[in-house]
Every structure is written in structure tokens, then in C-alpha cells.
Amino acid sequence: MLGVRRAGVTEAANILSEAGIITYQRGQINILNREALEKTSCECYQIIEDEYVRLLGNKPNKRRR
């Protein structure tokens, strides 16, 4: 759950979709290019991932389809 308005999510999803990073349809998001998605995120993503590793001792599962 995100603490943002639906319009904000739709706007961000459209930008990422137009860039070919995700597909977005009826509330379902598919990541097409994880590396590009990480690069477009703010520095908080790396901070959160580092904390995850510190607390759990391993990187989050980066599933590929």
C-alpha cells in the first residue's frame, strides 16, 4: 500500500511505461527492466536495500521471469 493519490501513481506508471521500464495495466505492474527502474528511483532505494542486507544478511530476491 502506498500513501499517495491514485492519480500520482498513474502518472508515474505512465512515465515508466513510456520509457519501456514497466508495463502497467489495471493495477498490475510488470517490471521489464529492473536495472533501469533502480536507476530512476531516488537514493532511498539503495538505502533500503543496504538496510535489508544489514538486518537479514542477504540481498532481496531479484526474481526474473
Secondary structure, DSSP 8 states (H G I E B T S, - for coil): --SS-HHHHHHHHHHHHHTTSEEEETTEEEES-HHHHHHHS-THHHHHHHHHHHHHSS-------
